[in-house]
């Protein structure tokens, strides 16, 4: 049984420009808001920034006030043991239930015993229930 949570992730779609991540980080940091997770996809002129913060509502409001186009979406957040193949077992279990991954990002320190995985899929609610063992 794993501690999977359904969370709301902030999604910014904006013009890709040098210093964008620095501006977002500074804005939130100056307000004392910690980033728990961030992913940036900026292959061309448009950047998509997805983030979780320790205070989502304050982060969302600050980014809106700063002029960013802010949306929110459901994601699954799970802390996994840092063992070879564990993410594979989780993704195989999702596939067996015909739950398709849409996007995923994860991190763990080399010395860490756990990693944090943030993903969205074809059925986030069902994924959380399955991962919790229900």
Beta strands, then each sheet from edge to edge (+ up, - down):
strand 1: 4-15
strand 2: 35-41
strand 3: 46-53
strand 4: 70-81
strand 5: 101-107
strand 6: 114-121
sheet 1: 2+ 3- 1+ 4- 6+ 5-
end
